[in-house]
Amino acid sequence: MARYTGPACKLCRREGTKLFLKGTRCLTEKCAVERRAYAPGQHGQSSGRRRKASEYARQLREKQKVKRIYGLSERQFRNIFDRVLKEPGVTGEALLVALESRLDNLVYRMGFAVSRRQARQLVRHRHIKVNGRTVDIPSYRVRPGDEVQVADASRELVQVKLALEQFGRSQPVSWIHVDTDKAVGKMTERPSRDAIPIAAQEQLIVELYSK
């Protein structure tokens, strides 16, 4: 399936909640979810009068929401699920940890980009290094102890400077450490579920894929 390139706010309206696909702009702009609190499309306004959603519908919507937050295609998302299914522990938590461990997500979490979409672009354009080596694969799995940094020649990029400036006014997640002056960060530990700031019911996704 091709990657979605349409309006980000349309996805938020479809899920009925802010997905923060524009990063910090979602905090400053008047959100479409607030202005039009119904799903997009010609039947959007009448969707609220429909009967209660089935269990399958709830599971599907939760999967779509998480998939869209991280900007993945269905195949990418399913491949990650199939991989964590073989790992020990709670599958739902392992799924979120795997998503958070992607390089594009770490670039976003460390404040080098204002959104995951922008972070993915920085990685693909070879502006990011992991442990001193250039990595241009957004899905690269970062592990505890790995150091992620913006390449020296890329620190003067306007989008990187603006992102770091905004990051300085926010609180990073507890499992990473960032030096904004040097544009370098480290994943200090494997994140626990409580330390992942995503409002998701991951167990519904597990139930959906386990059918």
C-alpha positions, -999 to 999 in steps of 0.1 A, spaced: 0 0 0 13 35 -9 21 59 19 -6 84 26 2 119 14 -31 137 20 -41 162 47 -29 151 81 -60 166 98 -82 143 78 -67 113 95 -72 129 130 -108 135 122 -113 99 110 -99 86 143 -118 112 164 -87 124 183 -55 144 178 -27 122 164 -2 151 165 9 143 129 21 179 125 41 178 157 41 210 178 19 227 152 -10 207 165 -6 225 198 -7 260 182 -31 257 153 -69 255 156 -73 217 152 -98 204 126 -109 178 151 -122 206 173 -138 225 145 -154 195 128 -159 168 154 -170 142 130 -155 118 104 -146 132 70 -166 124 39 -202 129 29 -215 105 56 -193 119 83 -219 140 101 -243 111 103 -217 87 116 -224 98 152 -260 86 149 -251 50 140 -254 21 164 -227 13 188 -194 1 172 -188 -36 172 -158 -52 189 -141 -57 155 -147 -20 147 -131 -9 179 -101 -32 173 -97 -19 137 -99 17 147 -72 13 174 -49 -4 149 -55 23 123 -49 50 150 -15 36 161 -4 29 126 -11 64 115 6 80 145 38 63 135 32 69 98 35 33 87 19 13 59 -2 -18 67 25 -41 55 52 -24 77 29 -24 107 20 -61 103 56 -71 98 65 -54 131 37 -72 148 47 -106 134 82 -100 146 73 -91 182 49 -120 183 79 -143 185 95 -123 214 89 -131 251 68 -109 272 35 -90 266 29 -87 229 11 -54 230 38 -37 250 65 -52 228 47 -38 198 48 -3 211 85 -7 222 94 -18 187 76 12 172 93 36 196 127 20 188 125 29 151 151 55 141 126 79 126 107 79 159 139 85 179 149 114 157 114 129 165 116 121 202 150 136 205 138 169 190 157 168 158 124 171 139 90 185 147 71 154 134 78 118 125 72 126 88 100 152 89 122 129 109 118 102 82 129 127 56 160 136 76 169 100 79 164 92 42 184 123 31 214 110 52 214 137 78 214 113 107 241 91 122 239 62 146 270 55 166 290 76 142 278 58 111 253 74 86 220 54 85 194 62 59 168 35 69 139 50 89 129 15 102 164 9 117 160 -5 152 178 16 178 189 -3 209 197 9 244 232 25 245 230 36 208 239 72 201 219 92 175 231 125 162 226 150 134 255 150 110 278 179 115 271 194 81 233 192 88 231 210 121 226 243 103 195 232 86 166 255 93 142 227 102 167 211 126 173 245 144 136 252 147 129 217 160 157 219 186 144 253 197 109 239 203 123 208 219 141 229 245 107 241 258 93 205 263 100 175 284 117 146 266 107 110 275 126 95 304 144 68 284 165 91 262 191 117 270 196 146 246 224 172 243 207 200 222 239 220 218 256 191 200 224 177 185 231 143 198 210 119 219 212 85 234 186 58 241 195 50 277 172 21 283 144 0 268 112 20 274 85 6 296 48 9 287 43 37 313 71 57 297 56 57 262 33 87 259 9 71 235 -28 69 244 -35 35 229 -52 2 238 -26 -20 223 -43 -52 235 -71 -45 210 -45 -46 182 -33 -79 195 -68 -93 195 -74 -80 160 -43 -97 145 -49 -129 165 -83 -137 148 
